[in-house]
Amino acid sequence: MKKDEKVKLSNILSTVNQVEKSKFINFLDRVCSEAITHDKELAKRVNNIDGQIKNASSGEIIQLFELVLPYFEKSVKEQLAMLGAQASLLINIVSRDGNCIARLSWIEALYTKEWTSIDSKAKEINSLIEASLDNEEFNEAKRLEIYYSCLKEAYTNDERNNREAKITDDERSILNVLANKLDITADQKSAVEHLVNAIPQTGVQDCLNTLREVGLVFVSRKNLTVYIADEIVAMLNRMQGKELADKHLLRILRTLSDSELSNILKAHGKRIRGKERKEKISEIIKMGLPISLVLQQDINNPDANINDRKERLKVLISDLDLGLDKIGTTLDERTDLIISSLNSSTENEFNALSATGFKDLFSTLKTHFPTLTSVLHQDFEIEDNEELDVDKLRALSITPHDILYMLSNEDIKSVRDSMGVSKRGNPRLVILESFADATDKLIENYALLAKRDLAGLKNEGIEITEADIGIKFEEVTKAIFEQLGLDVDEDLRRSINTAKDKADIILSLSEDDIIIGEAKTCKNGDFAKYSTTSRQVKAYVNRCESSGKRVAQVLIIAPSFSTDFVESAEMDTEINISLLEAAGLKQILDAFKSRRNPNFSAKLFTKGGLLKADLIAKNV
């Protein structure tokens, strides 16, 4: 799998070819056509988007998708009601953490594994129901028998009217309420449905093609790869009533005490005797319980009053370090804040560490916890032979926080102690802060890094090899741009890079406009290699423009520039080049941080020639 694959809908549309995205566009077009006939306001907004949808740009397609999302969701729901259990199982697999990009063969392997598990559970439930048919006691077997009878009736009642047997969306809603009242867990629901309407063991590719027809997945025949966009996953989670991704549920469960985990299991009639903490957490995740129910009721002792429950959520918000300005006053408010904060946490968590910090964290964790990659492969269901690096983790939306919460509380404390960082506070946050501090230290000594001043860096307590200085300078430059609030587009950079041409930095100004950045270190004197540098950046400009991007400017950062370099850049008629000294970029960042409401735009880098950093800093 290529490193430039990503999961945002806009990025997938840029990655797959016209044939591969045609099914999504056709389905979206049908939804649009139906929706605008009875929604005049929507019709007006759709008409404001230029051109026919089949000829629309990726940006216009995203706009349309966002406009008609409620209609898109309704149409998908209707289609899925007709597709049956196999489609539901496949959707469950592709929408899980780590499966947003996966090879066809791996999806088939996951399907076989899941089918075997459901089939085994179905046989177990069938035996339980048959053994208790004459028993009137209202136990788990009786509850399963009631749910089985109702689901069977919902499925087969169409046949009496000479229609194809299926469970309609309305019937599904009623069955979901029934399952909730009878305390039938998600894994039990799947198994019971398998008893009534057996899920086919084969035909995965045909079913994926059907899901492709209704705009849910993209299938690349060239790469034999399946993609599902983050926006589609969020929609499917809403439709299934899934309040949190499993990785975020795991985060909450890791934060709970052993007795609270036991309370959850006891609340749903599950055995707790002899179960290790790890087993309890695994079973709770498989049960598919609504997290709001877990937070408001299950974690507490039965005699806990409303104030006790609210106070527990207040402590949980603090333990999870959600950084909320307000924590709410009611139980519902606090529950909603926890759920919404975790659901929207990905971008902030990626921004919490620079690219350098994330790479250093991942490398250090592998050193102190050698089985880390095995844990990530297993827990995120990533194919065993898939090499894991920071680029791959970013593509799968796996954040530094996600990685740290994959390790048990005992394991993370062991890693913390092995690293020699502070034992005070939340060990996961202490580890994260140590890498954020390391990046801040490099930013403070940015000018020394640019000049490759090893002695000066060592005096500041920064240990670095000469071979690593170039890549560190590039990564710290990205971190500065991120702190300035600019969009450092790693996905686009990787997609245009080749083995020969490798751009350092790409800043996205809009859907189509970009700045190409080059970070150059120089040990002695001024940077003077204009002909070499101009050949490099012109190659990057050509690659970006062939990908449909407009290059607003090329920005070169170096410790200082020779007079010849500055003059050559100013006289270059092929591309627009701006030059910025490293100390000047640091000066701009300092000014930005010192202002309460800084006024900064990437357009300040597009003036051309040698930029006056002091003037930019004064106007930030």
N, C-alpha and C positions, 0 to 999 in steps of 0.2 A: 504494500500500500504506500502511496506517495505521501510525503510529509505535507504537501500543500493542500490536502483535502481538509474540508472544514464543515461545520454543521449549521451555520446560519443559512436561512433560505437564499439570501442574496448571493452568498458564496457558493452554494451548491449550483445555483443557476449559472454562475460564471464558470463552474468546473465541468459540468456535463455538456454534451453536444446538443444540437437542436432536436435531433430525433429522441434523445433520452429525456429531454424536458417537455416534449410535445404533449404527452399524456396529461401532465399537470396543467399545462396551459389550456388544453382542450376542456378539461374538467372545470377549471376556473372560468373559462369563457361561458360554459353552460350555466354555471351558477350566476354569473353576472347578468346574462341575458334574461334569466328567470326573475332575478331579484329586481331589476330596474323596471319591470312591467308594472309592479305594484308599490314601488318605493320611489316617489318622484324626487325626493331630496337626494337619495343615493344616485338616481339617474343623472342629476345635474353634476354631482361630484365626479362620477365616472366619465361623463362627457368632457370634463375639464382635462382629462388625461389624453394627450394627443395620440392619434394613430390607432390602427387595428391591433387587437391584443396579440395576434399571431406575429406581428412585426414590432411589438413593443420591446423596449429595452428592459434589462433586468430591474432597473429602478422603477419603471412604470408598472411592471408585473407585481413588484412588492407593494406598491401603492394600492393597486387593485385588490390584492389579497387582503391587505389591512382593512380596506373599505368594506369588503363583502364578507369578512370573517364570520359574523353571526350566521349568514346564509350558507357559507361554506360548511360550517360546523353542523348545521341542521341537515344539509344534504348528505354529508359523510355519515351522520348518525342513521339516516334512512337507509343508506347503502349497506352499512355494516349489519343492520338488522336482518338483511336478506342473505348476507354472505356466510353466516353460521360460525360454528365453534372454531374451525381451523383458522379463519381470519382473525378471530379474537385472540387465539393463542399466539399467532405470528405478531400481532400488534403489541401484545404484552412483551414479547421478546425484543423487538426492534426499538421499542420506546424505553427500555431499561437503561440505566446508567452504563455508559461505555459501549453501547451497541449502535450508536448513531451512524458510525461508519464501520462496515464489516463486509468481508468477502462472502459471496454467495454460499460457498462450501461451509463457512463457519456458521452462518445462520442456519443451514441445514443440520449441522452437528448440534447446535443449541436446541433446535426444534426436536430432534430425536431424543436428546437428554430430557427435555421438558415433557415430551409425550410419554416417555417411559415412567417418569415420576408421577404424572397424572393418572396413568393407567394402573399403576401399583396402588395409588391412593384410592382410586375408584373401586378396585377389587376389595380393598380393606373395608371401605364404607359399605359396600354391598353385603359383605359377610356380617357386618355389624347390624345392618337393617334386618337381614333375614333371621339372625339369631334372636332378635327382640320383637318379632311380629306379634307374639302372644303376650308380650309384657306391656302392661299399661302404664308403667312408671314413666314419668316425664323426664327422661334422661337424655344424654347426647344422641343415643341411637334413635329415640323417638322423635327428637327434633330434626334429625337428618331424614327420617322416613317422611315426615310431614313436608319438608322442603322438596324431597325427591318426588312425592306425589303431585305437588303443585307444579313443579317444573315440567313434569311429564305431561300433565294436563295442558299447560300452556303451549307445549311443543306439538302435541298430537291433535288438539281440538280443531285445527284447520282441516285435517283429513276428513272429518265428518261432513264438512261442506265441500268436499272434493277439491280442496286447495292444497298447495304444497305445505308440508309441515315446517313451521318456523316459529321463532319467538319474536313477536313484534316489539317495537320500542316501548310501547305502553305496558305490555306484559312484563318486559324487562324491568321497568321502573317499579312495578308492583312486587316482582320477585326480589328486587334489591331491598325493599322495605321489609319484606317477609324474612329475608336472610338476616337482616339487622336485628329484627325482633327475636328471631330464634337463635341468635348468636352463632350463625354459620359463617365461618371464616373464608377468606378469599380462596385458599387452597382447597377447602372442602367444596365450595361452589363450583370450581372448575371440575373437580372429580365427579360430582353429582351430575353435572351437565354431560360429562363424558359417558356416564352410565345411560343417559336418556338418548343422547345424540352423539354416537361415537366419533371422536375426532380422527380423521384419516391419518394414517401413519406416514403416508407419502404425499407427493404432489405439492411440495413446498414452493417450487419455482412457479408453478401455475398460479398458486394463491398469491405469491408476491406480485405477479403480473396483474392480477385483479386489483390488488391494493394500489398498484401503480396507476391503474385506470381511474381510480377515484381520488387521485391526487395526494396519496399519503406517503408513498416512497418513490425514490428515484433509483433506477437500476442501470448501472453502466455495464454494457455488454463488453466493452473494450477491456475494462479493468476487473470484470466479474465482481463488482462491488455494489452493495446496497447502501443508500444514504437515506436518512430521515432527518428533516430539519428541526432545530430547536423549537421553532414556532409551532410545528405540527405536533411535536411531543407534548408541549404545553396544552394544546387543544385536546389531544387524546386523554391526557391526565384529567382535564376538567370533565370530559365526557364520562370517564370511568369513576369519577368521584375521588380520584387520588389526589390528596391535598399536598403531599410532599414526595419528592424523589426519594428512593431508598437510601441514597447516600446522606441525605439530610435527616431522614428518620434515624439512621445509624448514629449520626452526630448527637441527637437527643438521647438515644438509648445509652450511648457511651457516658453521657453526663449524669445519668440516673444512678441511684444506689442499688445494691443487690436486692434490698428489700422492696424497692419500688418496682424492679423488674419482676419480682415474684408476685407483687400485687396485681400487675397486668395479667399475668398468666392465670392467677387464681380467679380473677374477675371473669374469665372466659372458660372456667372449668378445666384448665390444663394442669397436668401434674408438674410439681416443682421439686419434689424430693430427689436428691442425688444429681440434680442438674447443675452443671458449671455455668458461670456467668456467660461465657461465649455461646453455650447452647441455648440459654434463655433468649439472648439477643437475636440469634438466628431464627428461633421459632416465632418470636414476635413479628419479625419482618415478614416471614412467610404467611402469617395469619392475615396480613393486609388490613389491619384495623384502621379506622379513621383516626388520624393523629389528634383531632380535636377531642374525641372521646377519651383517648389515652391521657391527654394533658389535663382535661377537666375532671375526669373521674378515676380512671383505672390506676394511676400511679399513687393515689392517696389511699389511706386506710378507710374502710367503709364509714367510720364515725367522724371523719374529718368534716368540719363545717366550711361554709363558703369563704370565710376569711382565711382559714388554713390553706385552702386550695389556691386562693389569689396570691397569698404570700409565697407559696411554693413556686408559682410561675414567675414571680418577681425575682426570686433567687435564680431560677433557671435562665432567665433573660441575662442576668449578670454572668452566670457560669458560661454561657454560650458566647459572651462578649459581642452581642448583636449591635452595640453602638446606637441604641435608639434614643432619640431626644425625649420622647414621652413613652411611658410603659403602660399607659391605660389604667383605668380604675376598676373596670368590671372583669369578670372571668372571661367573657367572650372577647373583650377588647384585647386582653393580654394574649389569649390564644391566637387571635387573628394576626396580631403583631409578630408573634414568633413565626407563624407560617409564612406570612408575606415577606418578612425579612429574610428568611432562609431561601425562599423561592427567587428572590431578586439579588442574591448575594454574590453570584458568580463574577460579575464584572469587577466589583469592589475587591474581591479576594485576589483576582489576578493583578489588580493595581496596587495591592498592599506590598507586593514585592516587585522589584525591577526584574527584567529578563535575567540579569546577572544573578540577582538574589535567588530566583527560582532555580536556576541551574545549579548554583552552589548548594542550595538546600537539598535538592534531589540527589546530588553527588554525595553530600555528607550523610544523608539518611541511608543511602546504599552502603556506605562504609561502616556505619554503626549498626545497621540492621540488614545484614546480607541477603535475607529472603524477601526484601521489600518488593522487588519486581514480581516475584511469585505471588505475593499477597495481592498486588494490584491486578495481575492477570486473572486470578481466581475471582476476586470480589467484583471486578468490573466486567467479567466475562470477555476478556480480551484474548484473542487467539494466541496460543502458546508460543508460536514461532514469530510473533510480532515484536519487533524491537521497540522498547519503551525509552523515549527520551522526552525532554521538556516540550519539544515541538509537537510530538504525538499526543502528550497529555493535554496540551492546550487545545489541539484539534478536537479532542473528545470532551472538552469542557471540564476536565479534572483539575481542580485548583490545588494550591499548596495546602489549604485547610482540609480538602477532601483526602489528600494523601495522609496527613497526620492523623485524621480520624479513622483511617483504615486500620491503624495500629491500636491494639488494646491499651487500656490505661496503664497496665503493668509494663507493656513493651515501650510505651512512649516515655515513661519515667526512666526506664533503663537507658534509652537513647539519650535523654536529657543528661543523665548522670555521666554517661560515657563521653558526651560532648564537653562536659565541664561548665555548663551554663548554670545560671541561678536556679536554686531549688524553691524559690518563693513564687507563688502565683500559679496560674494554670500552665502546666508544663508545655502544652502545645503552643500557647501564645508566647511563652518565653522563648521557645525555639524559633518561632517566626520572627520575633522582634530582634533576635540576635543577627539574623540575615538582613533585615531591614536596616539595622544599625551599620552593618558592614558596607552596604551600598551608600549610605549617607556619608560615611567616612571617605569613600572614594570620591564622592561628589565634592566634598570639602577640599580635597586635594586634586581636583580635576586638572589644574594647570600643570602640576608635577607629572601627572599621568600623561598628559599631552606631550610633554618634553622628554618622556621616558627617563625621568630622573629617579633611578632606583635608590640612590643614597637618600635623597630627600623623602621618598615614600617610606623607606625603612625607618628614618628618624621620626616619622609620624605614626609608627607602629603598624605599617601596612607591609605584609610579607607577600611578594609577588615575583614571579620569574620574568626575565626579559621576554621570553617567548610568549607569555600571556598578556603582555601589556597592550598589544594592538587590539585583541578581542575585548579586553576589559574596557579600553577607551571607547570602543564602539558601543558596548552595552551600557556604560555609564552615560554616554551621550543620549541614548534612548531613554534612560531613566530621567534625565533632566527634561527632555521633551515631554515625557509623561507628566512630570510635576508641573510643567507649564500648561497642562491641560490639553496637549495636542494628541491627535489620534495616530499613534505609531502602529502602522498596519503590517503586522508580521505575516498575516495570511497572504496578502498581496505580494510582499517581498519574496516569500518562499516560492510563490507560484511563478514569478517572472525570472527567478534565479536559475542559472544553469551551472554545470560543472566549471565552465570557463568564465562566465559573467556573474558576479555575485555582488549585488548592491548591499550597502551597509544598512541603510535606513530608508523607509518610505513613510512619509506623513500624508495621510488622507485629509484633504480639505473639504471634499464633498463626495458624492457617489462616483464622480468621474475625474475630479481634479486632484492632483497630487504634487508633493515636493519630493524630489530624490535627494537624500542626504549622504554625504561621504565624510567619514571621520578619519583624519590622517594624523598620525603621530610623527614627531621629528626630533631627533636627539640633539643635533648641533645646528644652530643657525635657523634660517627661515626655510619654510617648505617651498621647494622650487621646481618640482617635477610636473610642469603643466602639460606637456605633450602626452605623457603616460596617463595622467589623471583624466584629461579631456577625452582620450580614446575610451577609457573605462566608462565614464558617465554617459557618453554618447551611445554606447552599446546598451546601457540600461534604459535610456530614453527611448530608443528604438523598440526595445522589448515591451516597455510599458505602453507605448502608443499602439503597438500591434495588438495589445490586449484591450484596446478601447479606452485607455486612460489618457487624459490631457496632462502633460507635465508643465505645471505652472512655473517651476523654478528648479534649478539644481543648487543645493546649498552645500558648500564644502567648509568643514570645520578643521582647523589646524592650530598649533601653538602660535604661529605667525607665518606671513607669506613674504616671499621675495618680491621686489619691485617688478621684475619681469613677469612673475606669476600674476600679479594684480593687473598689469597692463594687458597681458594675453587674455585674461578672463574678460576684461572690459571690451576688448576688440573682437571677441568670438561672436560671429554672426549666426552660427548654427544653433546654439542653445543659450538660454538665459542663465547666467551663473552669478550667485551671490557668495561672498567669502565672509567668514566670521571667525575671529580669533577665539580660542578656547577660553581664555580668561574673560573675554567679552560675553560669552554665553553664560558663564558662571555669574557675571555681574548682572545680567538680565534676570537670571533665576533669583538671585538675592533680592533684587528690587521687587520682583513678583511676590516673593514670600513676605516682604516687609509691608506690603499694602493690604489694607483691610478688604478693599474691593478692587483688585488689580484689573486693568484694562489691557488685555494682551490678545493679539491675533497673529496667526502664522503668516498673514500677509505682510507683516513687518520684515519677514525674511525674503521678500520677493522684489526688493528695490534694485537689486543688481549691484555688482562691484563689491568693494570692501565695505561692509556694513559698519556703521558707527554705533557700537554697542552702548556707549555712554548716553547717546541721544535716545536710543530705544529704551534703555533702562529708566531714563528720566520720564518717559511718556507711558510707561507701563501702568 
